[in-house]
């Protein structure tokens, strides 16, 4: 599993670190992202070869871990 280092994250495509354990699938849609922020995130993810899916899942995983440790 990745140690939180973005450079160690999956390069494009689906990361094996986030392989679902069941057949249940969840889709999240984020509305009203500022266009300049989205453009910057997309450009950086392309430069670094990191999928947006892996980036978002890593962020969510770290956030949930901090909350469960009482560090929210």
Phi and psi in degrees as GROMACS dihedral restraints (atoms count N, CA, C in turn):
[ dihedral_restraints ]
;  ai    aj    ak    al  type     phi  dphi    fc
    3     4     5     6     1   -67.0    20    10
    4     5     6     7     1   151.8    20    10
    6     7     8     9     1   -98.6    20    10
    7     8     9    10     1    14.2    20    10
    9    10    11    12     1    98.9    20    10
   10    11    12    13     1    -2.9    20    10
   12    13    14    15     1   -82.8    20    10
   13    14    15    16     1   116.7    20    10
   15    16    17    18     1   -60.0    20    10
   16    17    18    19     1   -36.3    20    10
   18    19    20    21     1   -65.3    20    10
   19    20    21    22     1   -19.2    20    10
   21    22    23    24     1   -91.9    20    10
   22    23    24    25     1    -0.6    20    10
   24    25    26    27     1   -74.3    20    10
   25    26    27    28     1   168.9    20    10
   27    28    29    30     1   -58.8    20    10
   28    29    30    31     1   138.3    20    10
   30    31    32    33     1   -93.7    20    10
   31    32    33    34     1   105.0    20    10
   33    34    35    36     1    56.4    20    10
   34    35    36    37     1   162.5    20    10
   36    37    38    39     1    68.0    20    10
   37    38    39    40     1  -164.0    20    10
   39    40    41    42     1   -91.7    20    10
   40    41    42    43     1   135.9    20    10
   42    43    44    45     1   -81.4    20    10
   43    44    45    46     1   138.7    20    10
   45    46    47    48     1   -72.2    20    10
   46    47    48    49     1   -16.7    20    10
   48    49    50    51     1   -66.6    20    10
   49    50    51    52     1   -20.2    20    10
   51    52    53    54     1  -118.5    20    10
   52    53    54    55     1    33.3    20    10
   54    55    56    57     1   -72.3    20    10
   55    56    57    58     1   123.7    20    10
   57    58    59    60     1   -61.4    20    10
   58    59    60    61     1   144.3    20    10
   60    61    62    63     1   -91.8    20    10
   61    62    63    64     1    -9.2    20    10
   63    64    65    66     1  -132.4    20    10
   64    65    66    67     1   179.3    20    10
   66    67    68    69     1   -84.2    20    10
   67    68    69    70     1    -5.5    20    10
   69    70    71    72     1   -70.3    20    10
   70    71    72    73     1   134.2    20    10
   72    73    74    75     1  -124.1    20    10
   73    74    75    76     1   141.8    20    10
   75    76    77    78     1  -124.9    20    10
   76    77    78    79     1   135.8    20    10
   78    79    80    81     1  -117.3    20    10
   79    80    81    82     1   133.2    20    10
   81    82    83    84     1  -118.7    20    10
   82    83    84    85     1   133.6    20    10
   84    85    86    87     1  -119.2    20    10
   85    86    87    88     1   131.6    20    10
   87    88    89    90     1  -105.1    20    10
   88    89    90    91     1   126.2    20    10
   90    91    92    93     1  -104.1    20    10
   91    92    93    94     1   146.9    20    10
   93    94    95    96     1    61.8    20    10
   94    95    96    97     1    44.1    20    10
   96    97    98    99     1   -73.8    20    10
   97    98    99   100     1   131.0    20    10
   99   100   101   102     1   -56.9    20    10
  100   101   102   103     1   130.0    20    10
  102   103   104   105     1   -55.6    20    10
  103   104   105   106     1   -37.9    20    10
  105   106   107   108     1   -68.1    20    10
  106   107   108   109     1   -36.1    20    10
  108   109   110   111     1   -67.0    20    10
  109   110   111   112     1   -45.7    20    10
  111   112   113   114     1   -60.2    20    10
  112   113   114   115     1   -44.8    20    10
  114   115   116   117     1   -60.9    20    10
  115   116   117   118     1   -40.8    20    10
  117   118   119   120     1   -67.3    20    10
  118   119   120   121     1   -42.6    20    10
  120   121   122   123     1   -64.9    20    10
  121   122   123   124     1   -44.8    20    10
  123   124   125   126     1   -62.6    20    10
  124   125   126   127     1   -44.1    20    10
  126   127   128   129     1   -63.6    20    10
  127   128   129   130     1   -43.9    20    10
  129   130   131   132     1   -67.0    20    10
  130   131   132   133     1   -39.9    20    10
  132   133   134   135     1   -64.9    20    10
  133   134   135   136     1   -36.6    20    10
  135   136   137   138     1   -68.0    20    10
  136   137   138   139     1   -43.1    20    10
  138   139   140   141     1   -60.6    20    10
  139   140   141   142     1   -40.3    20    10
  141   142   143   144     1   -91.3    20    10
  142   143   144   145     1    -3.9    20    10
  144   145   146   147     1    68.3    20    10
  145   146   147   148     1    33.1    20    10
  147   148   149   150     1  -110.9    20    10
  148   149   150   151     1   131.1    20    10
  150   151   152   153     1   -72.6    20    10
  151   152   153   154     1   147.3    20    10
  153   154   155   156     1   -63.7    20    10
  154   155   156   157     1   -33.6    20    10
  156   157   158   159     1   -60.7    20    10
  157   158   159   160     1   -49.0    20    10
  159   160   161   162     1   -63.8    20    10
  160   161   162   163     1   -39.0    20    10
  162   163   164   165     1   -63.5    20    10
  163   164   165   166     1   -47.1    20    10
  165   166   167   168     1   -66.7    20    10
  166   167   168   169     1   -43.1    20    10
  168   169   170   171     1   -63.8    20    10
  169   170   171   172     1   -36.9    20    10
  171   172   173   174     1   -65.5    20    10
  172   173   174   175     1   -44.0    20    10
  174   175   176   177     1   -58.7    20    10
  175   176   177   178     1   -47.7    20    10
  177   178   179   180     1   -63.3    20    10
  178   179   180   181     1   -41.4    20    10
  180   181   182   183     1   -62.1    20    10
  181   182   183   184     1   -45.2    20    10
  183   184   185   186     1   -65.7    20    10
  184   185   186   187     1   -40.9    20    10
  186   187   188   189     1   -64.0    20    10
  187   188   189   190     1   -44.6    20    10
  189   190   191   192     1   -62.6    20    10
  190   191   192   193     1   -40.7    20    10
  192   193   194   195     1   -62.5    20    10
  193   194   195   196     1   -41.2    20    10
  195   196   197   198     1   -66.2    20    10
  196   197   198   199     1   -40.1    20    10
  198   199   200   201     1   -65.3    20    10
  199   200   201   202     1   -39.6    20    10
  201   202   203   204     1   -70.7    20    10
  202   203   204   205     1   -18.5    20    10
  204   205   206   207     1   -92.8    20    10
  205   206   207   208     1     1.5    20    10
  207   208   209   210     1    79.1    20    10
  208   209   210   211     1    20.2    20    10
  210   211   212   213     1  -109.8    20    10
  211   212   213   214     1    24.7    20    10
